[in-house]
């Protein structure tokens, strides 16, 4: 019963198990710290959106079957419609509805919070005439640094 090779083998198994446990503990601590820093920077994840602050955007299947989007600068505000100038000089008319979500970083905004000259991204569905976008999501972008 007192076999020295068995006890030596048991020591190696326990040592290897302890090392694996320590490696996993350090890995988990790194994940927790990274998630905490992301939440501090971008805010907590919102329901239905994976990742901190919604920057990893999870769009449900069928959210916008014929979706359209535009990027530009707000040039005119006549709520519930805003006009935005795109890079190529075209002007897009955007309709804001009660179901439109307006975000700036982790903050949820109202249509009254929008101001002239802000850079925005609009995701929505085209109106039947095709001249306007009915906005589902408007994201206000940070101002470019000089």
KEVEX-909448 format. One record per residue: x, y, z of N, C-alpha, C in turn; residue in three letters. Coordinates in nm, 4 decimals, always signed. Layout:
BEGIN
{{X; Y; Z}; {X; Y; Z}; {X; Y; Z}; Ala}
...
***
This chain:
BEGIN
{{+0.0808; -0.1188; +0.0000}; {+0.0000; +0.0000; +0.0000}; {+0.0858; +0.1260; +0.0000}; Unk}
{{+0.2045; +0.1159; +0.0453}; {+0.2944; +0.2292; +0.0544}; {+0.3851; +0.2306; -0.0683}; Unk}
{{+0.3302; +0.2579; -0.1852}; {+0.4022; +0.2547; -0.3119}; {+0.4556; +0.3948; -0.3415}; Unk}
{{+0.5896; +0.4177; -0.3424}; {+0.6440; +0.5508; -0.3633}; {+0.6137; +0.6065; -0.5029}; Unk}
{{+0.6044; +0.5229; -0.6065}; {+0.5765; +0.5740; -0.7406}; {+0.4327; +0.6243; -0.7522}; Unk}
{{+0.3404; +0.5631; -0.6807}; {+0.2008; +0.6083; -0.6822}; {+0.1887; +0.7444; -0.6162}; Unk}
{{+0.2556; +0.7639; -0.5043}; {+0.2475; +0.8931; -0.4371}; {+0.3185; +1.0005; -0.5194}; Unk}
{{+0.4273; +0.9644; -0.5892}; {+0.4967; +1.0594; -0.6766}; {+0.4051; +1.0986; -0.7929}; Unk}
{{+0.3348; +1.0022; -0.8520}; {+0.2402; +1.0300; -0.9606}; {+0.1247; +1.1161; -0.9134}; Unk}
{{+0.0758; +1.0898; -0.7929}; {-0.0322; +1.1695; -0.7362}; {+0.0124; +1.3134; -0.7136}; Unk}
{{+0.1368; +1.3335; -0.6712}; {+0.1906; +1.4691; -0.6533}; {+0.1885; +1.5458; -0.7859}; Unk}
{{+0.2324; +1.4793; -0.8947}; {+0.2352; +1.5450; -1.0255}; {+0.0944; +1.5793; -1.0740}; Unk}
{{+0.0001; +1.4917; -1.0486}; {-0.1388; +1.5186; -1.0895}; {-0.1953; +1.6365; -1.0118}; Unk}
{{-0.1705; +1.6400; -0.8816}; {-0.2191; +1.7517; -0.8002}; {-0.1512; +1.8826; -0.8398}; Unk}
{{-0.0220; +1.8774; -0.8688}; {+0.0505; +1.9968; -0.9112}; {-0.0023; +2.0486; -1.0453}; Unk}
{{-0.0247; +1.9586; -1.1398}; {-0.0782; +1.9992; -1.2704}; {-0.2184; +2.0565; -1.2555}; Unk}
{{-0.3006; +1.9955; -1.1719}; {-0.4365; +2.0460; -1.1489}; {-0.4318; +2.1857; -1.0873}; Unk}
{{-0.3424; +2.2071; -0.9916}; {-0.3289; +2.3383; -0.9282}; {-0.2831; +2.4436; -1.0300}; Unk}
{{-0.1918; +2.4082; -1.1180}; {-0.1441; +2.5017; -1.2203}; {-0.2564; +2.5386; -1.3172}; Unk}
{{-0.3323; +2.4408; -1.3591}; {-0.4454; +2.4683; -1.4495}; {-0.5464; +2.5592; -1.3803}; Unk}
{{-0.5736; +2.5353; -1.2533}; {-0.6665; +2.6174; -1.1774}; {-0.6172; +2.7622; -1.1711}; Unk}
{{-0.4882; +2.7819; -1.1458}; {-0.4321; +2.9170; -1.1374}; {-0.4408; +2.9876; -1.2730}; Unk}
{{-0.4101; +2.9180; -1.3811}; {-0.4181; +2.9767; -1.5150}; {-0.5627; +3.0194; -1.5447}; Unk}
{{-0.6584; +2.9340; -1.5146}; {-0.7990; +2.9682; -1.5376}; {-0.8447; +3.0850; -1.4504}; Unk}
{{-0.7963; +3.0913; -1.3273}; {-0.8299; +3.2013; -1.2379}; {-0.7763; +3.3340; -1.2926}; Unk}
{{-0.6523; +3.3343; -1.3406}; {-0.5939; +3.4561; -1.3995}; {-0.6702; +3.4953; -1.5261}; Unk}
{{-0.7065; +3.3991; -1.6101}; {-0.7830; +3.4271; -1.7318}; {-0.9183; +3.4894; -1.6976}; Unk}
{{-0.9868; +3.4338; -1.5984}; {-1.1167; +3.4870; -1.5565}; {-1.1021; +3.6290; -1.5009}; Unk}
{{-0.9970; +3.6538; -1.4240}; {-0.9734; +3.7877; -1.3705}; {-0.9516; +3.8877; -1.4838}; Unk}
{{-0.8789; +3.8482; -1.5878}; {-0.8578; +3.9364; -1.7032}; {-0.9876; +3.9676; -1.7760}; Unk}
{{-1.0715; +3.8673; -1.7946}; {-1.2014; +3.8902; -1.8586}; {-1.2885; +3.9839; -1.7757}; Unk}
{{-1.2918; +3.9618; -1.6459}; {-1.3734; +4.0458; -1.5577}; {-1.3250; +4.1898; -1.5584}; Unk}
{{-1.1948; +4.2102; -1.5521}; {-1.1390; +4.3446; -1.5542}; {-1.1677; +4.4133; -1.6875}; Unk}
{{-1.1510; +4.3417; -1.7981}; {-1.1795; +4.4001; -1.9293}; {-1.3249; +4.4382; -1.9442}; Unk}
{{-1.4155; +4.3537; -1.8976}; {-1.5587; +4.3855; -1.9061}; {-1.5917; +4.5061; -1.8196}; Unk}
{{-1.5336; +4.5112; -1.6996}; {-1.5607; +4.6246; -1.6103}; {-1.5117; +4.7548; -1.6724}; Unk}
{{-1.3941; +4.7532; -1.7348}; {-1.3430; +4.8747; -1.7995}; {-1.4309; +4.9154; -1.9172}; Unk}
{{-1.4804; +4.8183; -1.9919}; {-1.5689; +4.8496; -2.1046}; {-1.6994; +4.9098; -2.0556}; Unk}
{{-1.7535; +4.8573; -1.9470}; {-1.8784; +4.9118; -1.8923}; {-1.8536; +5.0523; -1.8393}; Unk}
{{-1.7405; +5.0757; -1.7735}; {-1.7085; +5.2101; -1.7252}; {-1.6977; +5.3086; -1.8407}; Unk}
{{-1.6444; +5.2625; -1.9528}; {-1.6230; +5.3525; -2.0665}; {-1.7492; +5.3721; -2.1504}; Unk}
{{-1.8225; +5.2636; -2.1784}; {-1.9344; +5.2715; -2.2719}; {-2.0716; +5.2561; -2.2074}; Unk}
{{-2.0781; +5.2224; -2.0801}; {-2.2063; +5.2016; -2.0129}; {-2.2477; +5.0562; -2.0201}; Unk}
{{-2.3488; +5.0196; -1.9402}; {-2.3912; +4.8789; -1.9373}; {-2.4619; +4.8389; -2.0659}; Unk}
{{-2.4580; +4.7097; -2.0998}; {-2.5285; +4.6647; -2.2196}; {-2.6787; +4.6811; -2.2021}; Unk}
{{-2.7457; +4.7139; -2.3109}; {-2.8913; +4.7274; -2.3079}; {-2.9535; +4.5957; -2.3509}; Unk}
{{-3.0759; +4.5688; -2.3057}; {-3.1400; +4.4425; -2.3432}; {-3.1465; +4.4261; -2.4948}; Unk}
{{-3.1144; +4.3072; -2.5403}; {-3.1198; +4.2772; -2.6830}; {-2.9942; +4.3136; -2.7593}; Unk}
{{-2.8980; +4.3764; -2.6912}; {-2.7739; +4.4143; -2.7572}; {-2.6571; +4.3516; -2.6845}; Unk}
{{-2.5784; +4.2706; -2.7524}; {-2.4626; +4.2124; -2.6868}; {-2.3526; +4.3148; -2.6699}; Unk}
{{-2.2700; +4.2935; -2.5732}; {-2.1539; +4.3790; -2.5547}; {-2.1855; +4.5037; -2.4768}; Unk}
{{-2.0844; +4.5717; -2.4247}; {-2.1025; +4.6901; -2.3436}; {-2.1485; +4.8078; -2.4263}; Unk}
{{-2.2523; +4.8783; -2.3789}; {-2.2947; +5.0027; -2.4384}; {-2.3533; +4.9925; -2.5759}; Unk}
{{-2.3719; +4.8745; -2.6306}; {-2.4300; +4.8593; -2.7605}; {-2.3405; +4.8864; -2.8752}; Unk}
{{-2.2084; +4.9010; -2.8526}; {-2.1179; +4.9233; -2.9635}; {-2.1006; +4.7977; -3.0464}; Unk}
{{-2.1174; +4.6810; -2.9875}; {-2.1242; +4.5577; -3.0651}; {-2.2715; +4.5386; -3.0967}; Unk}
{{-2.3144; +4.5925; -3.2060}; {-2.4572; +4.5994; -3.2346}; {-2.5086; +4.4650; -3.2808}; Unk}
{{-2.6052; +4.4123; -3.2093}; {-2.6727; +4.2897; -3.2471}; {-2.8069; +4.3245; -3.3071}; Unk}
{{-2.8230; +4.3078; -3.4357}; {-2.9482; +4.3415; -3.5017}; {-3.0278; +4.2136; -3.5203}; Unk}
{{-3.1489; +4.2079; -3.4622}; {-3.2290; +4.0872; -3.4780}; {-3.2655; +4.0619; -3.6239}; Unk}
{{-3.2778; +3.9349; -3.6587}; {-3.3148; +3.8979; -3.7950}; {-3.4485; +3.9613; -3.8311}; Unk}
{{-3.4546; +4.0261; -3.9448}; {-3.5779; +4.0893; -3.9900}; {-3.6006; +4.2270; -3.9320}; Unk}
{{-3.5023; +4.2837; -3.8605}; {-3.5185; +4.4161; -3.7995}; {-3.5503; +4.5200; -3.9065}; Unk}
{{-3.4749; +4.5193; -4.0130}; {-3.4975; +4.6095; -4.1257}; {-3.4846; +4.5305; -4.2550}; Unk}
{{-3.5910; +4.4623; -4.2979}; {-3.5776; +4.3789; -4.4166}; {-3.5347; +4.4573; -4.5407}; Unk}
{{-3.5815; +4.5789; -4.5567}; {-3.5413; +4.6641; -4.6686}; {-3.4767; +4.7905; -4.6139}; Unk}
{{-3.3869; +4.7730; -4.5192}; {-3.3299; +4.8862; -4.4482}; {-3.2418; +4.9740; -4.5337}; Unk}
{{-3.2394; +5.0995; -4.4986}; {-3.1544; +5.1979; -4.5632}; {-3.0834; +5.2759; -4.4548}; Unk}
{{-2.9744; +5.3347; -4.4916}; {-2.9003; +5.4143; -4.3960}; {-2.8346; +5.5320; -4.4644}; Unk}
{{-2.7924; +5.6267; -4.3825}; {-2.7243; +5.7445; -4.4346}; {-2.6355; +5.8007; -4.3246}; Unk}
{{-2.5304; +5.8671; -4.3667}; {-2.4389; +5.9335; -4.2752}; {-2.4258; +6.0768; -4.3222}; Unk}
{{-2.4337; +6.1706; -4.2278}; {-2.4207; +6.3101; -4.2669}; {-2.4272; +6.4041; -4.1493}; Unk}
{{-2.4448; +6.5312; -4.1818}; {-2.4496; +6.6383; -4.0821}; {-2.5891; +6.6991; -4.0843}; Unk}
{{-2.6468; +6.7191; -3.9668}; {-2.7813; +6.7787; -3.9583}; {-2.7747; +6.9210; -4.0116}; Unk}
{{-2.8557; +6.9483; -4.1145}; {-2.8551; +7.0807; -4.1756}; {-2.9834; +7.1587; -4.1492}; Unk}
{{-3.0908; +7.0883; -4.1112}; {-3.2186; +7.1559; -4.0864}; {-3.3012; +7.0670; -3.9938}; Unk}
{{-3.3665; +7.1303; -3.8961}; {-3.4524; +7.0563; -3.8037}; {-3.5911; +7.1190; -3.8046}; Unk}
{{-3.6880; +7.0427; -3.8520}; {-3.8293; +7.0804; -3.8455}; {-3.9032; +6.9549; -3.8008}; Unk}
{{-3.8980; +6.9296; -3.6691}; {-3.9514; +6.8044; -3.6154}; {-4.0950; +6.7819; -3.6602}; Unk}
{{-4.1286; +6.6638; -3.6980}; {-4.0607; +6.5364; -3.6821}; {-3.9660; +6.5018; -3.7967}; Unk}
{{-3.9270; +6.5985; -3.8779}; {-3.8365; +6.5726; -3.9903}; {-3.7066; +6.6499; -3.9692}; Unk}
{{-3.5953; +6.5846; -4.0046}; {-3.4677; +6.6551; -4.0072}; {-3.4061; +6.6345; -4.1449}; Unk}
{{-3.3262; +6.7303; -4.1859}; {-3.2518; +6.7187; -4.3111}; {-3.1057; +6.7009; -4.2753}; Unk}
{{-3.0394; +6.6142; -4.3526}; {-2.8962; +6.5966; -4.3290}; {-2.8220; +6.5994; -4.4608}; Unk}
{{-2.7101; +6.6705; -4.4575}; {-2.6257; +6.6818; -4.5759}; {-2.5257; +6.5675; -4.5743}; Unk}
{{-2.5228; +6.4906; -4.6841}; {-2.4287; +6.3804; -4.6951}; {-2.2977; +6.4312; -4.7548}; Unk}
{{-2.1953; +6.3474; -4.7496}; {-2.0639; +6.3853; -4.8019}; {-2.0671; +6.4268; -4.9477}; Unk}
{{-2.1489; +6.3575; -5.0272}; {-2.1528; +6.3857; -5.1704}; {-2.2379; +6.5075; -5.2046}; Unk}
{{-2.2924; +6.5762; -5.1028}; {-2.3716; +6.6957; -5.1261}; {-2.5206; +6.6714; -5.1308}; Unk}
{{-2.5630; +6.5456; -5.1410}; {-2.7056; +6.5163; -5.1392}; {-2.7640; +6.5483; -5.0023}; Unk}
{{-2.8936; +6.5804; -5.0014}; {-2.9641; +6.6069; -4.8763}; {-3.0682; +6.4979; -4.8565}; Unk}
{{-3.0635; +6.4322; -4.7431}; {-3.1592; +6.3271; -4.7076}; {-3.2591; +6.3822; -4.6080}; Unk}
{{-3.3851; +6.3516; -4.6301}; {-3.4900; +6.3865; -4.5347}; {-3.5135; +6.2650; -4.4454}; Unk}
{{-3.5105; +6.2857; -4.3139}; {-3.5262; +6.1778; -4.2174}; {-3.6486; +6.2059; -4.1322}; Unk}
{{-3.7375; +6.1081; -4.1253}; {-3.8587; +6.1214; -4.0438}; {-3.8353; +6.0509; -3.9109}; Unk}
{{-3.8582; +6.1236; -3.8022}; {-3.8444; +6.0674; -3.6678}; {-3.9839; +6.0321; -3.6179}; Unk}
{{-4.0002; +5.9064; -3.5734}; {-4.1287; +5.8604; -3.5198}; {-4.1134; +5.8311; -3.3708}; Unk}
{{-4.2237; +5.7916; -3.3091}; {-4.2202; +5.7565; -3.1662}; {-4.1334; +5.6335; -3.1406}; Unk}
{{-4.1169; +5.5483; -3.2418}; {-4.0365; +5.4271; -3.2229}; {-3.8892; +5.4475; -3.2597}; Unk}
{{-3.8512; +5.5675; -3.2999}; {-3.7119; +5.5960; -3.3341}; {-3.6281; +5.6044; -3.2065}; Unk}
{{-3.5144; +5.5351; -3.2063}; {-3.4197; +5.5420; -3.0953}; {-3.3079; +5.6371; -3.1359}; Unk}
{{-3.2785; +5.7325; -3.0478}; {-3.1705; +5.8281; -3.0731}; {-3.0677; +5.8094; -2.9623}; Unk}
{{-2.9427; +5.7815; -3.0016}; {-2.8365; +5.7528; -2.9053}; {-2.7148; +5.8400; -2.9309}; Unk}
{{-2.6478; +5.8718; -2.8219}; {-2.5161; +5.9356; -2.8299}; {-2.4305; +5.8664; -2.7251}; Unk}
{{-2.3420; +5.7774; -2.7719}; {-2.2671; +5.6936; -2.6785}; {-2.3661; +5.6063; -2.6027}; Unk}
{{-2.3548; +5.6025; -2.4705}; {-2.4485; +5.5204; -2.3944}; {-2.5795; +5.5918; -2.3610}; Unk}
{{-2.5908; +5.7209; -2.3949}; {-2.7093; +5.7986; -2.3595}; {-2.8193; +5.7850; -2.4640}; Unk}
{{-2.9435; +5.7809; -2.4155}; {-3.0611; +5.7850; -2.5026}; {-3.1068; +5.9303; -2.5069}; Unk}
{{-3.1251; +5.9833; -2.6271}; {-3.1651; +6.1226; -2.6449}; {-3.3093; +6.1316; -2.6937}; Unk}
{{-3.3620; +6.2519; -2.6921}; {-3.4935; +6.2803; -2.7507}; {-3.4708; +6.3598; -2.8794}; Unk}
{{-3.5711; +6.3695; -2.9660}; {-3.5532; +6.4501; -3.0877}; {-3.5162; +6.5950; -3.0576}; Unk}
{{-3.5640; +6.6491; -2.9456}; {-3.5329; +6.7875; -2.9098}; {-3.3847; +6.8064; -2.8759}; Unk}
{{-3.3143; +6.6983; -2.8444}; {-3.1717; +6.7066; -2.8120}; {-3.0832; +6.7215; -2.9358}; Unk}
{{-3.1369; +6.6958; -3.0541}; {-3.0581; +6.7074; -3.1778}; {-3.0325; +6.8539; -3.2087}; Unk}
{{-2.9100; +6.8833; -3.2563}; {-2.8752; +7.0213; -3.2911}; {-2.8138; +7.0274; -3.4303}; Unk}
{{-2.8203; +7.1447; -3.4894}; {-2.7619; +7.1663; -3.6220}; {-2.6111; +7.1411; -3.6167}; Unk}
{{-2.5592; +7.0813; -3.7229}; {-2.4158; +7.0591; -3.7341}; {-2.3667; +6.9296; -3.6731}; Unk}
{{-2.4543; +6.8517; -3.6076}; {-2.4106; +6.7251; -3.5502}; {-2.3946; +6.6198; -3.6583}; Unk}
{{-2.2919; +6.5373; -3.6443}; {-2.2709; +6.4231; -3.7325}; {-2.3592; +6.3092; -3.6839}; Unk}
{{-2.4352; +6.2486; -3.7751}; {-2.5242; +6.1398; -3.7354}; {-2.5182; +6.0249; -3.8362}; Unk}
{{-2.5556; +5.9074; -3.7862}; {-2.5796; +5.7901; -3.8700}; {-2.7265; +5.7566; -3.8531}; Unk}
{{-2.7959; +5.7355; -3.9628}; {-2.9380; +5.7018; -3.9594}; {-2.9576; +5.5652; -4.0229}; Unk}
{{-3.0314; +5.4795; -3.9540}; {-3.0705; +5.3506; -4.0087}; {-3.2223; +5.3470; -4.0051}; Unk}
{{-3.2827; +5.3107; -4.1169}; {-3.4282; +5.3092; -4.1210}; {-3.4814; +5.2421; -4.2455}; Unk}
{{-3.6083; +5.2692; -4.2711}; {-3.6761; +5.2115; -4.3865}; {-3.7175; +5.3245; -4.4797}; Unk}
{{-3.7118; +5.3010; -4.6106}; {-3.7486; +5.4072; -4.7038}; {-3.8993; +5.4302; -4.7030}; Unk}
{{-3.9365; +5.5542; -4.7221}; {-4.0779; +5.5869; -4.7405}; {-4.1172; +5.5401; -4.8804}; Unk}
{{-4.2460; +5.5139; -4.9046}; {-4.2879; +5.4634; -5.0357}; {-4.2407; +5.5488; -5.1536}; Unk}
{{-4.2369; +5.6786; -5.1346}; {-4.1924; +5.7656; -5.2444}; {-4.0415; +5.7564; -5.2642}; Unk}
{{-3.9708; +5.7067; -5.1637}; {-3.8263; +5.6885; -5.1759}; {-3.7451; +5.8123; -5.1499}; Unk}
{{-3.8101; +5.9241; -5.1181}; {-3.7382; +6.0484; -5.0976}; {-3.7003; +6.0707; -4.9518}; Unk}
{{-3.7525; +5.9889; -4.8621}; {-3.7269; +6.0070; -4.7199}; {-3.6940; +5.8727; -4.6556}; Unk}
{{-3.6288; +5.8806; -4.5405}; {-3.6004; +5.7612; -4.4603}; {-3.6789; +5.7734; -4.3304}; Unk}
{{-3.7560; +5.6709; -4.2978}; {-3.8221; +5.6661; -4.1685}; {-3.7233; +5.6023; -4.0716}; Unk}
{{-3.6715; +5.6815; -3.9791}; {-3.5602; +5.6389; -3.8930}; {-3.6045; +5.5379; -3.7882}; Unk}
{{-3.5285; +5.4299; -3.7763}; {-3.5436; +5.3345; -3.6660}; {-3.4387; +5.3653; -3.5599}; Unk}
{{-3.3181; +5.4035; -3.6050}; {-3.2079; +5.4349; -3.5141}; {-3.1308; +5.5547; -3.5685}; Unk}
{{-3.1055; +5.6501; -3.4797}; {-3.0176; +5.7632; -3.5116}; {-2.9077; +5.7616; -3.4057}; Unk}
{{-2.7845; +5.7567; -3.4516}; {-2.6708; +5.7605; -3.3584}; {-2.5946; +5.8894; -3.3848}; Unk}
{{-2.5831; +5.9722; -3.2796}; {-2.5077; +6.0969; -3.2880}; {-2.3608; +6.0628; -3.2646}; Unk}
{{-2.2758; +6.1026; -3.3589}; {-2.1340; +6.0713; -3.3529}; {-2.0580; +6.1822; -3.2814}; Unk}
{{-1.9437; +6.1484; -3.2230}; {-1.8614; +6.2546; -3.1613}; {-1.8134; +6.3517; -3.2678}; Unk}
{{-1.7935; +6.4755; -3.2275}; {-1.7431; +6.5765; -3.3201}; {-1.5983; +6.5430; -3.3567}; Unk}
{{-1.5626; +6.5583; -3.4838}; {-1.4250; +6.5281; -3.5234}; {-1.3264; +6.6236; -3.4553}; Unk}
{{-1.2112; +6.5705; -3.4219}; {-1.1070; +6.6518; -3.3585}; {-1.0306; +6.7285; -3.4656}; Unk}
{{-0.9986; +6.8559; -3.4380}; {-0.9264; +6.9365; -3.5380}; {-0.7851; +6.8906; -3.5567}; Unk}
***
